[in-house]
Amino acid sequence: MNSVSSSGDPHAAADALRDPRFRAYLLGRLSSQLITRMQAVVVGWHIYEISGDPVALGYVGLAMFIPMVLFGLIIGDWADRVSRSFLLTVSSLILTGASAAFLGLSGAGVAQVWPYLAATALFGVGAAFNRVAVPALLPQILPPERLSAGIAWASSMGQFALIAGPAVAGLLLLLGQQVAYGAITAVSLFAALIWWRMQVPAALPGPAGGGISTLERVIEGIRFVWRKPLLLGAIALDLFAVLLGGVVALLPVYAKDILHVGPAGLGMLRAAPALGAVLMALALARRPLQRRAGPLFLVAVAVHGLGTLVFGLSENLLLSCGALAIAGAADMVSVVVRTTVVQLATPDAMQGRVNAVNQVVVSASNELGDFRAGVMGGLIGVVPAVVTGCLAILGVTALGAWLWPPLRRLDRMEDAQADAAATTGTAKG
């Protein structure tokens, strides 16, 4: 890896944006994430129109989740052995094929759910490639001293897509489902062209595989994370924060039965965390974290829990939106620190596998977090479910600070790179 200066350099953000490959990366990342956000809205609306059954929407989420669990770690191994920009090209082409399948099914007037679920599973495979290869590609584009600012810019693209994607999808649906599916197909092809033009070489030159099997390489990536308290702590705390503090599945209940604000209020509640995250990401891009990264990470996880706790107890829409925005901003701090630590503490030869472990965990925590919230809400009530989850986050944060001292003591982001230097020789690739 390259030599390091200071990730806290306020000029790092401007320097990163001067890099044409990084600008192309941001455009590709924005396009890819817009595709997934738009598709989720269009497919959800379409399938509910066909079936009239909320359970069918659960199957849509399951169809997106299973490919990540089944193939994510294997894709991570591929991301260490072939060009990551090539994998992203393949990803975008798979997404294009899935979107074209939706367009064809819609145009043919198919009214059964299962063909759309099959196309959703194919879309999930493309999304799995994307989720693993996109973060693994960034360290090949930016040097370590610009990485934190680059991650903040990239994260802001994701949050912008989270806000803009559903809005654009809703407007396209007014023109018809086929128009929406056609637009998503076109954006997917555009993303494929961006990634193909980047032509970033493979992280590992020479013969692929290093004489060991795919399973051994995947296990090596998992073992690497397990043996690194800094990595394990950052990933595990993020897992529990999302698992215990997930409230997205309960927002319709709050909008209808607690806040009494209807669909318009639900839209505000859904947008509030993303708005807070976008503002924080832009702030971190302009002024990257300079010192005490580990303690700030722990504080951010705790503030995320506290913000969600205030939301859980609130009966006022503005207070609820403000609390969710603060929770989203705090979550963005933890995301930037976690992602930077993962990428700096991981040798280039293992970026794909370690990012795959990270993404599988994140994917699982999102899905299981919604499941936990729904089940607990049914068992003990919606407000107690949110409150107990948030209190558990605070306890887990304190426990994590005690279990993983390297995370608690992390000062500068670049200090994480020492871990990578100490273990580069163990990364066989």
N, C-alpha and C positions, 0 to 999 in steps of 0.2 A: 504494500500500500504506500501511498505517497506520504511525504513528510507533512507535518501538521503545523499550522500557525494557530490562529485563534478563531474559533467558530463564533466568538462574540463580536467580531469585527463588523461594525455597522455598514461597511461597504460591501460585505459579502453578498448581500441580497442583490445589489446592483451588478456586481461582478458576475454572479450566477446568470442573471438575465441577459448579459452581453454574450453569453455562450450560445451560438446558433443551435447546437445540438440539444442544449437544455430547453431552449424555446420550443424546439420540435417535440421534445419529450413532454412538455407541459400541454401542448396542443393535442398530442396523441393520448395523453392521460385524460384530459378533459373530454375528448371525443368518446373514449372507451367508457368512461363513467356516465356520460350522458346517455349512452346506449342502454346501459343496464337500468338506470333510473327511469328512463322513458318506457322501456319494455315492461318493467314491473307494473307500472300504472296501466298501460294499454292491455296487457295480458290479463291482469286482475279484473279490470272492468269487463273485458270481453267474456272471460270464463264465467263471471258472476251473471252476466246477461244470459248466457247459454243455460247455465245450471240453476240459477236462483238459490244455490246452496252454499252457505259460508264455509262448509267443510271442504268444498272444492278448492277454495283459496288456500286452505292449509296444505293441500296436496301440491299446489304451485310452489309454496315455500320449501316443501320437502324435496320436490324435483330439482330445485336450485341447490339445496344443501348437500344432497347425496353425492353428486359428482366431486365436490370439494373434498369430502371425507374419503372417497374411494381413490381419487387420482391426485390429490394435492401434493402428497409427499413424493410420488413418482415424478410429477411435473417439476418439483423442486430439484430432483436429481438431474433431470434433463436440462434445467436452467443453469446447472454448473458445467455442463458438457457440450452444449451447443449455444449458438448465438441467441441471446435473450431477445434481441430485436426480431430475430426470425421467429421465435416462439410467439411473440406478440402479433406478428403478421398472421401466423397460423390461427391464433386466438381470434383475431378480428374476422378472418375468413370463416371460421366456425360460427361466430355470431352472425355473420352475413347470411350463411346458409340457414341457420335457425330462423332468422327474421324473414327470409324469403319463404321458408316453410309456413310460417304464420300467415304471410301474405297470400300464399296459395290456398291454404285451408279456408281463410276468410273469404277469398274470392270464389271458392267453390261452394260456399254456403254450408260447410261442415258444422253440424250442430251437436256433435258428441264431444265430450270433454277429453277423453283419453288421447286423441291425436295431438291436441294442444299440450297436454302434459308431456308427451313424448318430445315435442319440439322444445318445450321448456327444459327438459333434461339435457337435450343437445346444447341449448343455450347455456345451461349450467356448466357444461364441459368447457365451452369457450371462456366463460367467466372465470373458471378455476385457473386456466392458463394465465389469464390476465392478472388475477389477484396475486399470483406467485411471481410472475416475471416482471411486472411493473416496478415494485420496490427493489427487486434485485438488480435491475438495470441501472438505477440512479447512481450507485457508487462507481460505475464504469464511466459515467459522464462527468461527474463533478469531483474535484479533489476534496479531501476531508475537511479542509478549512471552510469550504462553501456548502458542505453537506447539510448542516442544520438549517441554514436559510433555504436551501433547495427543497428540503422536506416540508418546510412551512409553506413555501409557494405551492408545492405539489398538493399538500393537504387542503389548501384553500381552493384549489381546482376541484377537489373531491366534494367539498362542502358547497361550492357554487353549483355543482352538478346536482347535489342533493336538493337544492332549492329550485333550480331552473328546470331540471329534467321533468319532474311531475307537472310543473306549470305548462311547459311546452307540450307534453303529452296530452294534457287536458285540452289544450287548444286544437291539437291535431285531431283528437277524437271528435270534436265538433264538426270536422270536415269528413269524418268517416273512419272506420277501423282500417280500411285498406290504405287510406292516405297515411295514417299513423305508421302502419307496418312498412309501407314503402319508404317513408322518411327514415325510419330506423335502419332499414337495409342500406340506404344510401350513405348514412353516417358511418355505418360499419365498414363499408368499402373505403370511405375516406380515411378512417383510422388505419386500415390495412396498408394503404398507400403511404401514410406517414411513417409507420414502423418499418416498412420495407425500405424506404429511402434512407433510414438511419444507418443501416449496415454496420452495426456494432459487432466486433468479433467475439468469439466465445471467450469466456473467462479463463478456461484452461486450454492452452495451446497444446498441440501434439495429440497423440492417441487418446481417445476418450476411455474413461473407465478405470485406468490405473490397475487393471488386473483383478479387480474385485467386482462382485455382482451388484446389481441394482439394489437388492435388498440390503446388502452390507453397507452400501453407500447411504441409503435412507436411514438405517440404524445409526450410522456414524453421525449423521446430522442431528438426530434426536439425542444421542449420547453427548454431543458437543454442547447442546443447550442445557442438558441436565447437569453437566459438570461445571457449568459457568454460573455461579450465584448471581452475577450481575444480569445476565440474560434471563435466567430462570425467574428471578425476582420481578423484573420488568414485565415479562410476558404473563406470569402468574397473577400479578396484581391487576393487570389490565383485564385478564380473564374474569376474575372475581368481581371487579367493579361493574362490568357489563352484565355478568350473570346475575348478580344480586340487585343491581340498580336499574335493570331494564324496565322501562315503563311504556314503551311504544305501543305494545299490545293493549294497554289499558287506557290509552288516550281517548278512544271513542266513548268509553264508560264515563270518564271524567267530563268530557264535553257535553254528554247528554244528561247524565244523572246527578252530577256533583256541581259542575259549574253552570249548567243549563245555558249553554252558548250555541248549541247546534253545530251544523257542518262548517259554518264560517269560523267559529271559534276553534273547531278541531283543526282547520287549516293553520290557524295561528299557532296552536300548540305544536303541530308537527314542524312548523318552520322555525320556532324559537330556538331550539338547540343548535340547528344548523347556522342560524344567524350569529349566535354567540361564538360558534366555532370559527366562522369565516372572519369575523372581526379579530379574534385572537390570532388566527393564522396569519393574517396580514400584518398584525403588530409584531409577531415573532419573525416574520420574513424580513421586516425592516430593521428590527433590533433583536437579533438572535440572543438566546440565553448565554450569559458569559460565565457565571460562577454558580456553585451550589445546585447543580442540575439534579442530583439525587434527592436532596431534601425538597426541592421544588416539585419533583415528580410525586413524592409522597403527599405533599400538601395538596397538589392538584387532584389526586385521587380522593382525598378526604373532602375537598371542596365540592367535587362532583357529587359525592354522597350527600353532603349537607344541602346543596342546591336542590337535589331530587327530593330530599326530605321535606324541605319547605314547600315544594310543589305538591307533595303528597298530602300535606295538611291544609293547603290553601283552598279557599272557596271563592277567590277573586281572580278573574281572568288575567288582569294585568300583572298581579303578583305571581300567578302561575307561570305566565310567559317569561317574566323576568327571572324567576328561579330556574326555569329550564334553559334560558340563555346563559346564565352563569354556569350551570352544570355543563352546557356544551362548550363554553370557553375553557373551563377547567379540564374537560376531557381532551380538548385540543392540545393543551400543554402536555398532558401525559402521553398523548399520541406522538407528538414531536420528539419528546425525550426518549420514549420507548423505541421508536423507529430509528432514531439516530444512534442510540446505544446498540441496537441489534446490528445495524449496518457497519458501525465502526468497530465493534467488538468481534466481528466475524471476518475471517480471511476471505479474500475474493473468491477462492476456490470453493467456498461453502455457502456463498450468499444465497444461492437458489434453494438449497436444502433447509437452511435455517429460516429463511423467509417463508418457506412452505410450512414449517412447523408453526411459525407465528400466525400465518393466515388460516391454517386449519383451526388453531385455537380461537382466533377471533371469530371465524365463521361459526364454530360450535357455540361460543359464548353468546352471540347474537340470537341464534335460533333457540338455544336452551334458556336464555334469559327471558325471551317472550313466553316460552312454555312455562317457566317457573312462575312468572307474573300471573299468567292466566290461571294456573292451577291453584296458586296461593290465594288469588282473588276469589276463586270459587269456594275455597275452604274456609277462609277466615275473614273475607271481606276485602274490597279493593284498597281502601285506605290503610288498614293494618298490613296488607301485603307489601305496599310500597314502603311504609315506615319501618317494618322489621328488616326489609332488604337493605335500606339505607343505614340502619344502625349496624347491620352486619358488615357493611362496607367499612365503616369506621373501625370496627374491631379487627377486620382483616388487614387494614392499612397498618395499624399498630403492630400486629403480629408480623407482617411482612418486613417492617423496619427492623424488628428484632431477629428474624430468621435470616435475612440477607444483608449483613453489614456492608458489603461492597456497594450495594445500591444506596444505602443510607449515607455512605461517605463519599459518593461520587461528586466531584467538584466540577471541573471542566468536562465538556462532552468528549474532548480528545483523550481524556484519561481512559476511556473505554477501549481505545485503540491498543493500549498496552496489553490487554488481554489477548487481542488478536495476534500481536507480535509474539507473545509467549507460546502460542499454540499453533502458529502457522505450520510448523513442521508436522503436526499431527493430522493436518487436513490432507488426506491422500488424494481427494478428488474422485 
